[in-house]
Amino acid sequence: MRALLVIAIALVAATARADGVGSGAAVGSGAAVGSETELGDDANLAPKPEPWNSLDLKIITVRVGAGLLLDWATYQQDAAAHAALPISADEKLRDFRVLVKGTFPWFPRASYSIGYMYDGPSASWRFRQTGVKFDIPELDGNLFIGRTKEAFSTNKIMVGYYGWTNERSAASDAFLPILADGIKWTGHAFRNRMVYSAGWFKDTLSENESFNKNDRQFTGRVIYLPHGGIDSPDVIHLAIAGRFADSNDGFLRYRSRPESFPAQSYVVDSGKFAADSSVTLGLEAYYRPGPLMFGSEYYFNKVQSNVANDPLFHGGEIFASYLFTGEVHPYNEKGAFFGAVSPKHSVYNGGLGAWEGVLRFSYVDMDSGTITGGKFWRVTPMVNWYLSDNVRFELVYGYGRFEHMGSWETTQFLQSRFQFTLD
């Protein structure tokens, strides 16, 4: 962990001295790298001067990025809660990755992204978002081929580093894989008031990946934007998503940690059970009139399983956030998701950075049919301090309750995170 802290300090110092580094700088001519890159999407932003971490090789442009997440957590439990779900204080490398993205000047319709991440639990390097995107303006859309996010859930599609909370909800992690291998189309209609996407994915190359939950899946998402876009002062985002997924080699399993990565225990767990397939429905609503923001997502996951009596699991979240220093969460109308907060006055330029308060309630229920996977809810107030475009510190409190053998047990969480991004 000390070595990681040294790396983090060195990275922060390097980017603090660099000019023109930010989450919105463009690559080469300013072409987008993809609808959802692992560290952001600059498709809607005007071209900026060539950043220091970019290289134009004439036949290809190359831009190198990186990401680092360090988590600390401690917990308070009574004897019954600790016996049911033992958790102890810990610190973990949540994520460390190197990213390369760019364009092909001789074929401007195409761009690429490569994500390579160190996975702490398995002590191995794994490919993350990696593939090629083709812009097809004649159809007002683009096609991504490779490893990417499914066409389901704004919170899941968003770059994990850019979310308002430190972890996605337990329901999101239980039902939805973080990545999949396949093809995804994203298009626009009605003068960008509607964004739609559809994907087909198969586990031929990801059978042994930790995110693999299904043999194959089909996903779709439709977003209606009464107000929205890069130039709009406010955003109203309403969406519905659907997902059909085969089981994984004849079995399914849904489980999630209690929204704390250092907690290795699973707060809900269906166990592995025989199943044919599942159908998931997702509903979304976001409203961002400025520094204030509200949002909610809820999922219904119906499983086709004779042995489990076709269980129906469900869960989601509702949250509010406010940026006290006046910034906003930028909205990307091409991909229909939110981007990174950029402080008006960076700490490294003598400012205070950006300060945000967040309050979230999340819930998941995995007791249905013959499955007793448990129930869990959590209230999470937290503070985000964006020191610059590249550095963020989070302080998190959580009050969670989970069902165990008919009784409800309580765990309190105190978490913090250091985050570095170079895009």
N, C-alpha and C positions, 0 to 999 in steps of 0.2 A: 504493500500500500504506500510506503514512503516513496518508492520509485515512481509510482503513479502521480503522487503529489508533485514531485520534481518535474515530471513531464508536463503536468497541468500548468505549473507556474511558468515553465519555459514557453509553452504555447501562448499563454496569456500575454507574456511580455513581448513575444514576437509580433503578435497581431496588434498590440497596443501601439507599437512603433510603426506599423505598416500604414501606408496611405491607401485610401479607397477600398478598404476591406469592409464588407457588409453583406448582409443576407440578401440584398437585392441587386448586387452588381451583376452585370451580364457577362456571358462568355463570348469572347470574340465579337461577333457582329450583334450580339444580344439575342440570338436565337435560343429558344427554349430547349432544355435538355430532356424534358419529359413532363407528362401531366402531373406526376407525383415523383420527384426525385427524393432520395433519402435525406437530403439537407436542403430542400426548398425548391421552388419553381419561380423563375423570373420571367415567365412568358408574357406577362402583362406590363412589365416595367420597361421604361425607355432605356436604350443603350447607355452605358457609362464607360468611362475610361478603362482600359485594360487593367484588371487587377494584378497584383504582384504574383498571385498563385496560378496564373494562366500562361499558356504557351501556344503560339500559333506556328504550326509546322507546315503551313500552306495546304497540304493535302488533308490535314486533320487538326482540329484545335483540342487542346488538353487543358483541363482545369482540375487541380487537386484540392480536395477538401478532407476534413476529418471531423470526428465527433468523439466526445469523451463524457461519460456520466459516472460520477462517484456518489454512492449512496451511503448514508449513515442512518441507523434506526435503533430505537430502544422501545420497550413495550412494558405496560403495566397490566398484570392479570391477577385475578384472585385464584385460589387453589383449584376450583372447579374448571375455570377457563383454561388454566395451564395444563391440567390433566387431559382435557379434551383436545386442545390445540397448543402444544408447547412451543413458545417463541422466546428467543433470547436476544439481547442486544447484539448488533453486528454491523459491520461495514463491508460493502461489496463494490466491486467493479461492475456497474450496471451495464455499461456498453463502451466499447472502444472500436472505432471503425475508420477505415481509409476509403475515400471515395474519389473516383475519377469520372469526369463527364466531359462532353464536348460535341462538336459538330463536324460535318464533312463539307468544306467549302465547295467542292466540286459537285456535291449532291445536297443542296440546302434543305431538302425535305426531310432528311434523316439526321438524327442525333442519337447519342448513346449515353449510357450511364453504367458504372461498375461500382458495386459496393462490396467491401471485404471486411468482415467483422470478427473480432476476437470474442469467442463465446466462453465466458468465465466458467460456468458449470461443467462444461466438457473439456475445457482447456484446449480448444481447437479453433482454427480459423474457418469461417463459413462465408459463402457468398450470400449477400443480401440483394437489394434491388439491383438487378443487372439485366440489361437488354437494350433493344433498339426501338426508337420511336419514329414513325413515319407520319408527317403532316400531310393531310389530304384536303386542301382547301376547297376543292370542288364539292366535297361532301360536308364541309364545315366541321371537320373533326380530325382525329388522329388515331393511329393504331399502334399499340405497344406490344412487342413480342419479347417474352423473357420472363424473368422473376420479378413480380411486382405485387402491389396491393390489389385485392379483389375489388370489384365494383359494388361495394357494400359499406355503408357507414362512413359519414364524414370524419368522425373521430378516429376511425381506423385508417382511413386513407391519408389523413394528415401526417406529416412528419412527426414522429414521436417527440422529437426535441422541441417542437413548437406548440405543444398543447398547453392549455391553461393550468392543468393539474400535472402532478409528477407521474401518475400512473393512470391508465385507462380503467374504466369500471370493471368490477369482477365479472359482470355479465358479458361485457365485450370480450374479455380475455378468455372466458369459458367457451363461448359459442363461435367466435370468429378467428380464424388463423391470421397471423400477422402478414404472411406472404403466401404466394402460390405461383406455380409455373404454368404459363399459358399465353393466351392472347386476350387483349382488352381493347375495346373501342370506346372512345369518348367523343361525343358530338354535341352540337348546339343547334337550337331552333328558336323560332319566334324572336329574332333579334337578340339572341342571348338571354332571353327571359326563361328559357328552359335548357337545362343541361341533362344529358342522358348518357349512360354508359352500360356496357354489357361485356361480360367476360366468360371465357371457357378455359378451364384449368384441369390439369392432370398431374398425378404424382410420379410420373415415370422417372424424373431426375431428382425428386425430393422425397422419395420413400423413406430415407433415413434421416431426414431433417426433423428437428424438434417441432417445427410449426405444422408438419403434415398431419391433418386430421381426417382426410377423405381421399378416396381413390380418384375421384373427379368431381367437379362442381361447375354449375352454371350460375352466374350472378347478374343482376341488373339493378339499376338505380336511376330514378328520375327526380330532378330537382326543379322546383318552380321558384323563380326569383321576382317577386313583385317589385322589390327594390334591391339593387346590388350592383357590384362591379367596382373596378379600381377607382373610378372617379365619383362614386356615389357617397354622399355623407352618411348614409345608413344602409343596412343590409337586412333584408328579411329572406330567410332561406327555409323552404318547406320541402321535404323529401320523403319518398317512399322507396324501399329497396326490397328485393326478393332474392332468395338463394335456395337452389336445389342442390343437394350434395349426396353422393353415394357414401356408404360407410367405408371405413378403412379396413380392407381385407375382411369384411363381414362383421366388424365391430365398431362401436363408437365409445368415446369417453369424453366427458366435459368436466373440467376442473379449473380452479383459479385460486391464486394466493389472495390474501386479504388486502389487496391494493398496496402491497409493500414488498418490493423485490427481495430485500434481505431475509424476509420471513420465508423460509423454505417449506413450511407446512402449507397445505391446501385447505382453505376455509370451506370450500364446497367441492365435492367430488362425487360424480355419478358412479365411479367405478367403470371398468370395462364390461360392456354388455353387448350381446348379439343384436344387430340391427340391419335393416336394409338401406335406409336413407333418411334424410331429414329435410324439412322445408322450413326456412326461416323468413320471417317478415320483420322489417325494420321501419320505424317511423321516426322522423326527425323534425325539429323546429329550432331555428336560431334567429335571434333578433339582436342586431348591433347598431344602436342609434349613435354611437360614438365611443367614448371611453368605457361606457357601460355596456355590458353584454349579458344576454340570457341564452340558455340553450338546453335542449333535452333530446335524448335518444332512448328508445325502448324497443326491445326485441322479443319476438315470440318464436320459439323453436319447437316445432312439432316433429317428433321422431316416429318413423315407421318401424316398429319392433313388436313382433308377436309375443316374445318372451317377456317384454317389459310393459305390455298393454298400451303401446303407443303413447308414451309420456309427452306432456307439453311443459317445457321449461320456459321461463321468461325472466326478464330483468332489464335494468337500464339505469339512467341517471338524469338528474336535473341540476343545473348550476347557474350561478350568477358571478360575474367578475367585474371589477372596476379598476381602471388605470388612473391612479390619483394624479399622475404627472401629465395627463392629457393625451397620451398616445392611444392608438387603436390597434386591434388585431386586424391586419390587412386581409382582405378577401380576394381570392383568386377566382374570377368568374369562369376561366377556361376549365379548371378542374373542379370547381364548386367546393372549395375548402378554404380554411383560414391559414394564414402564414405566420411568419415570425414577427414579434414585436421589435421595433427599432427605436431605441431611446432618442428623444429629441436632443438630449445633452448627455453624452457619454461621460462616465466617471473618468476616463483617461484623457478627456478634454476639459476637466475641471467641473463637470456637472454632477448631478445626483443620480444619473441613470433613470430608468423607468421603474416605478413601484406599482404593484398590482395586488389587490386583495381578491380572494376567491372563496366561495362557499359552495360546496357540492353535497348532494344526497344521492347515494347509489343503493341499489337493491338487486338481489338475484334470488330466485326460487327454483330449486332443482329437486323438489319433492313432487313426484307425479308418477302415475302408473305403479309399477312395482319398485321404482327407483327412489331411494331416500338419500339424495345427494346433499341435502341440507339447504338452509336459507341463511342469507347474510345481508345486513344493511350497515351502512357506515355514513356518518356525517364528517365532512372534511373541510375545515377552514384552513387556509394557507396564505402565505405571502410570497410573491415572486419579486425578486430584485434583478432587473436586467441592467447589469453594469455597462454593457455595450452591445453591439450587434452579435458579439461572439461569446460573451460570458454571462451566465445567469446563476443566481443562488436562490434556493427554495427552502423555506421553513414550513413544515407541515405538522398539523395536529390531526389526529383521527380518533373518533369514538365509534367503535364498531361492536355489533352484537351478532352472534351466530347461534343457530339452533343445533343442539347436540342431544340426541336421545330424549327428545321431547321437552327439553329445557333450554332457555336462552342464556348464553354466557357472554361476558363483556370483556373486551380488550381495548385499551387505550394505546395510541400510537404517537410517538414523537419522532419525526423523520426530517432529514435535511438532504439536500442534493447540491453538488457542484456540477455545472454543465458548461462545456466548451464546445463551440461549433465553428468550423471554418468552411465557408461555402464559396 
